[in-house]
Amino acid sequence: NLVQAQEQNIDVLTPKTIDYLPKAGNFGIGADAAPVFSFIGNMFNNSTVNTLNLTMPVIYAKYYLSDMTALRAVLGIANDVKKEQFYIIDDAAAITNPFDNIQTIDRKTTINNDYAFSLAYQMFIGNKRLRGFYGGQFITEISSTKLNYSYGNPMTVLNPIPSSAYSFTATRTLEQMLVRDFKVGVGGVAGFEYYIMPRLCFGGEVSLNLLYTKGLQTYKKAETISNGMLVNVDQAIMPGDSDFSIQTVSFSPTSIQNLGLYLMFHF
């Protein structure tokens, strides 16, 4: 009896009987692994420039509706604010004393925002540690690029074209919206998952999607001297455009690519 009990305990602990796969009601959380694998691969191919590109970190989340079906969400956020400063001659000080090298500062701020989201319904094939899946998804993405300027030399009636690092005309840009795009689409997904250990998997996903992209109106705000007064000017740059396309999409630091790789833990 003692020997039988020991054998039963051994059977319980053997890899064949370990429950690797998540069940109905389980949640999963993970992250995009493509930048990490690219970085590791470049370590062995004599790449002179090898950086870990985490420009747009991607989060994966999953909820299992049943043992063989799940809802998968992907969220990608990339917000970047770049500030530049340049010294420029101080016009007022130069008029008072042209031999003094007094400077002021012009500033430029570039704001990039990118938000991407996908919601998919997945159906799994197989009940082993390596299994496949297929399904459909809805995707949307919003992106924008905006420039803000501030100047050390004020624009006045006596100085309608101040010295500047960014402006050399009588109309000086204060704010400029370069990109305002909205993207929405639907498509099919397919891929695989391999469970390295219980509830921890490495996966890859491909998708083919029909996408509609709408470019919203871009504009510029500026200042100028008119009729002896400083006035603000609003000017439309582009009215906006639209585009239909069929393409593979993965929310990664590069937005269009064939394969999205991820690591995911389930609980």
ZADOMI-54655 format. One record per residue (C-alpha): residue number from 1; x, y, z. Coordinates in steps of 0.001 Angstrom, whole numbers, plus 500000, padded with zeros to 6 digits. Example, Ala and Ser with C-alpha at 12.3 -4.5 7.8 and 13.67 -1.06 7.14 Angstrom:
% ZADOMI-54655
> n | u | v | w
> 1 | 512300 | 495500 | 507800
> 2 | 513670 | 498940 | 507140
//
This chain:
% ZADOMI-54655
> n | u | v | w
> 1 | 500000 | 500000 | 500000
> 2 | 502842 | 502365 | 500801
> 3 | 504489 | 501643 | 497442
> 4 | 501210 | 502231 | 495605
> 5 | 500695 | 505552 | 497377
> 6 | 504205 | 506697 | 496452
> 7 | 503635 | 505709 | 492822
> 8 | 500377 | 507690 | 492798
> 9 | 502140 | 510762 | 494190
> 10 | 504824 | 510463 | 491506
> 11 | 502143 | 510228 | 488819
> 12 | 500526 | 513416 | 490093
> 13 | 503811 | 515303 | 489733
> 14 | 504880 | 514018 | 486329
> 15 | 504808 | 516532 | 483440
> 16 | 502213 | 514450 | 481591
> 17 | 499603 | 515113 | 484249
> 18 | 500339 | 518803 | 484860
> 19 | 497493 | 521087 | 483729
> 20 | 499265 | 523472 | 481351
> 21 | 496271 | 525062 | 479655
> 22 | 493942 | 527752 | 481053
> 23 | 490282 | 526964 | 481658
> 24 | 486957 | 528766 | 481298
> 25 | 486882 | 531864 | 483507
> 26 | 490672 | 532332 | 483558
> 27 | 492330 | 535643 | 482704
> 28 | 495571 | 536210 | 480856
> 29 | 497934 | 539182 | 480791
> 30 | 500955 | 539569 | 478548
> 31 | 503213 | 541845 | 476533
> 32 | 504629 | 542146 | 473034
> 33 | 507818 | 540087 | 472747
> 34 | 508852 | 541048 | 469199
> 35 | 511287 | 543837 | 470274
> 36 | 512997 | 541482 | 472751
> 37 | 513447 | 538685 | 470195
> 38 | 514711 | 541194 | 467619
> 39 | 517240 | 542517 | 470132
> 40 | 518441 | 539001 | 471023
> 41 | 518686 | 538024 | 467346
> 42 | 520767 | 541083 | 466503
> 43 | 523237 | 540112 | 469229
> 44 | 524283 | 537135 | 467095
> 45 | 524324 | 538661 | 463597
> 46 | 527115 | 541219 | 464109
> 47 | 524675 | 544123 | 464011
> 48 | 526556 | 547349 | 464682
> 49 | 523409 | 549164 | 465857
> 50 | 521366 | 547043 | 468245
> 51 | 518838 | 548776 | 470468
> 52 | 515816 | 547509 | 472369
> 53 | 512986 | 549362 | 470610
> 54 | 510141 | 549908 | 473071
> 55 | 508693 | 552912 | 471262
> 56 | 505190 | 551497 | 471432
> 57 | 504827 | 548949 | 474257
> 58 | 501901 | 546601 | 473646
> 59 | 499730 | 544957 | 476317
> 60 | 497777 | 541729 | 475738
> 61 | 494774 | 540668 | 477833
> 62 | 492587 | 537593 | 477496
> 63 | 489440 | 536157 | 479094
> 64 | 488442 | 532531 | 478491
> 65 | 484741 | 532146 | 477712
> 66 | 485228 | 528364 | 477661
> 67 | 488170 | 525963 | 477647
> 68 | 488443 | 526417 | 473859
> 69 | 487276 | 530011 | 473229
> 70 | 488482 | 533403 | 474478
> 71 | 488222 | 537153 | 474066
> 72 | 491626 | 538740 | 473366
> 73 | 492351 | 542457 | 473689
> 74 | 495488 | 544292 | 472550
> 75 | 496309 | 547840 | 473635
> 76 | 499194 | 549895 | 472295
> 77 | 500029 | 553397 | 473531
> 78 | 502839 | 555630 | 472282
> 79 | 502980 | 559171 | 473652
> 80 | 506106 | 561204 | 473023
> 81 | 506878 | 564837 | 473863
> 82 | 510125 | 566227 | 472461
> 83 | 511302 | 569676 | 473538
> 84 | 513965 | 571633 | 471663
> 85 | 515594 | 574943 | 472629
> 86 | 517765 | 577255 | 470544
> 87 | 519621 | 580398 | 471461
> 88 | 518829 | 583427 | 469320
> 89 | 520020 | 587026 | 469489
> 90 | 517938 | 589289 | 471741
> 91 | 516673 | 591963 | 469343
> 92 | 515811 | 594528 | 472043
> 93 | 519211 | 594191 | 473721
> 94 | 520989 | 594403 | 470347
> 95 | 519277 | 597699 | 469595
> 96 | 520279 | 599119 | 472984
> 97 | 523867 | 597901 | 472739
> 98 | 524838 | 596135 | 469484
> 99 | 528178 | 595050 | 470980
> 100 | 526578 | 592952 | 473752
> 101 | 526021 | 589343 | 472737
> 102 | 522835 | 588924 | 474746
> 103 | 520687 | 585944 | 473710
> 104 | 517176 | 584723 | 474281
> 105 | 515607 | 581292 | 473664
> 106 | 513190 | 579958 | 471059
> 107 | 511375 | 576743 | 471968
> 108 | 509751 | 574015 | 469888
> 109 | 507661 | 571149 | 471293
> 110 | 506732 | 568107 | 469186
> 111 | 503858 | 565999 | 470545
> 112 | 503214 | 562545 | 469049
> 113 | 500228 | 560498 | 470227
> 114 | 499306 | 557013 | 469041
> 115 | 496571 | 554816 | 470558
> 116 | 495768 | 551383 | 469091
> 117 | 493201 | 548816 | 470258
> 118 | 492074 | 545413 | 469037
> 119 | 489379 | 543059 | 470319
> 120 | 489306 | 539503 | 468940
> 121 | 487266 | 536348 | 469388
> 122 | 489558 | 533297 | 469366
> 123 | 488795 | 529597 | 468914
> 124 | 491523 | 527095 | 469822
> 125 | 492535 | 523909 | 468046
> 126 | 494047 | 521067 | 470096
> 127 | 494533 | 520464 | 473818
> 128 | 498314 | 519997 | 473955
> 129 | 501017 | 522400 | 475070
> 130 | 501359 | 523525 | 471442
> 131 | 498033 | 524509 | 469943
> 132 | 496626 | 526815 | 467287
> 133 | 493812 | 529335 | 467157
> 134 | 491769 | 531327 | 464660
> 135 | 489048 | 533955 | 464822
> 136 | 488052 | 537512 | 463962
> 137 | 488924 | 540939 | 465307
> 138 | 487889 | 544589 | 465413
> 139 | 490699 | 547165 | 465411
> 140 | 490956 | 550932 | 465786
> 141 | 493824 | 553396 | 465991
> 142 | 494108 | 557154 | 466570
> 143 | 497330 | 559052 | 465846
> 144 | 498344 | 562715 | 465809
> 145 | 501439 | 564912 | 465535
> 146 | 501389 | 568500 | 466783
> 147 | 504028 | 571259 | 466945
> 148 | 504025 | 574142 | 469444
> 149 | 506363 | 577151 | 469211
> 150 | 507320 | 579881 | 471662
> 151 | 509677 | 582746 | 470854
> 152 | 512085 | 584820 | 472893
> 153 | 511680 | 587922 | 470727
> 154 | 508135 | 589318 | 470684
> 155 | 506574 | 590365 | 467403
> 156 | 505770 | 594102 | 467430
> 157 | 504938 | 596894 | 465020
> 158 | 508549 | 598111 | 465268
> 159 | 509896 | 594569 | 464870
> 160 | 507470 | 592698 | 462568
> 161 | 510032 | 590012 | 461621
> 162 | 511912 | 589217 | 464851
> 163 | 515069 | 587129 | 464888
> 164 | 514070 | 583485 | 465296
> 165 | 515369 | 579955 | 464942
> 166 | 512096 | 578804 | 463341
> 167 | 510423 | 581729 | 461572
> 168 | 511859 | 584025 | 458900
> 169 | 508738 | 585737 | 457544
> 170 | 506163 | 588266 | 458727
> 171 | 503762 | 585429 | 459674
> 172 | 505067 | 583380 | 462601
> 173 | 503716 | 579898 | 463411
> 174 | 502535 | 579332 | 466990
> 175 | 500892 | 575920 | 466642
> 176 | 500665 | 573385 | 463821
> 177 | 498722 | 570140 | 463600
> 178 | 500584 | 567936 | 461101
> 179 | 498738 | 564606 | 461426
> 180 | 495269 | 563641 | 462693
> 181 | 494371 | 560132 | 461537
> 182 | 491615 | 557772 | 462643
> 183 | 491682 | 554119 | 461600
> 184 | 489034 | 551407 | 462004
> 185 | 488802 | 547906 | 460574
> 186 | 487843 | 544240 | 460856
> 187 | 489714 | 541103 | 459919
> 188 | 490700 | 537552 | 460595
> 189 | 493390 | 536333 | 463000
> 190 | 495287 | 533055 | 463275
> 191 | 498265 | 531901 | 465280
> 192 | 499773 | 529506 | 467789
> 193 | 500609 | 529256 | 471476
> 194 | 503187 | 527059 | 473179
> 195 | 502993 | 526607 | 476955
> 196 | 506510 | 526808 | 478357
> 197 | 505201 | 525930 | 481803
> 198 | 501725 | 525725 | 483361
> 199 | 499740 | 528884 | 482473
> 200 | 502759 | 530608 | 480818
> 201 | 502825 | 530631 | 477023
> 202 | 504743 | 532057 | 474104
> 203 | 502560 | 532910 | 471121
> 204 | 502529 | 534333 | 467629
> 205 | 499672 | 535917 | 465729
> 206 | 499019 | 537006 | 462139
> 207 | 496024 | 538918 | 460836
> 208 | 494523 | 540079 | 457563
> 209 | 492295 | 543136 | 457852
> 210 | 490093 | 545491 | 455880
> 211 | 490969 | 548990 | 457109
> 212 | 489402 | 552401 | 456652
> 213 | 491626 | 555396 | 457449
> 214 | 490243 | 558912 | 457765
> 215 | 492661 | 561821 | 457805
> 216 | 491078 | 564742 | 459669
> 217 | 491661 | 568384 | 458826
> 218 | 495094 | 569761 | 459722
> 219 | 495634 | 573408 | 460615
> 220 | 498077 | 576100 | 461655
> 221 | 497815 | 578971 | 464131
> 222 | 500118 | 581936 | 463574
> 223 | 500659 | 585584 | 464462
> 224 | 501381 | 588611 | 462282
> 225 | 501226 | 592390 | 462273
> 226 | 498168 | 593753 | 460451
> 227 | 496989 | 597367 | 460381
> 228 | 499437 | 598264 | 463118
> 229 | 498239 | 595491 | 465458
> 230 | 499412 | 592009 | 466461
> 231 | 496736 | 589540 | 465339
> 232 | 496353 | 585768 | 465476
> 233 | 495644 | 583889 | 462251
> 234 | 493963 | 580456 | 461930
> 235 | 494701 | 578657 | 458667
> 236 | 493531 | 575243 | 457410
> 237 | 496359 | 573247 | 455805
> 238 | 494761 | 570039 | 454504
> 239 | 491018 | 569257 | 454342
> 240 | 491593 | 565592 | 455174
> 241 | 491474 | 562414 | 453104
> 242 | 490417 | 558785 | 453370
> 243 | 491747 | 555377 | 452376
> 244 | 490543 | 551765 | 452159
> 245 | 493183 | 549051 | 452338
> 246 | 493695 | 545344 | 452982
> 247 | 496820 | 544662 | 455013
> 248 | 498390 | 542680 | 457802
> 249 | 498504 | 544593 | 461054
> 250 | 500355 | 544075 | 464318
> 251 | 500399 | 546682 | 467101
> 252 | 504150 | 546809 | 467513
> 253 | 506835 | 549547 | 467352
> 254 | 506479 | 549207 | 463564
> 255 | 502763 | 549318 | 462858
> 256 | 502595 | 547083 | 459762
> 257 | 504216 | 543659 | 459954
> 258 | 503223 | 540033 | 459505
> 259 | 503814 | 538533 | 462924
> 260 | 503037 | 539693 | 466454
> 261 | 504919 | 537742 | 469151
> 262 | 503926 | 537792 | 472805
> 263 | 504410 | 536230 | 476231
> 264 | 501299 | 535680 | 478367
> 265 | 500622 | 534520 | 481934
> 266 | 497234 | 533104 | 482951
> 267 | 495611 | 533051 | 486364
//
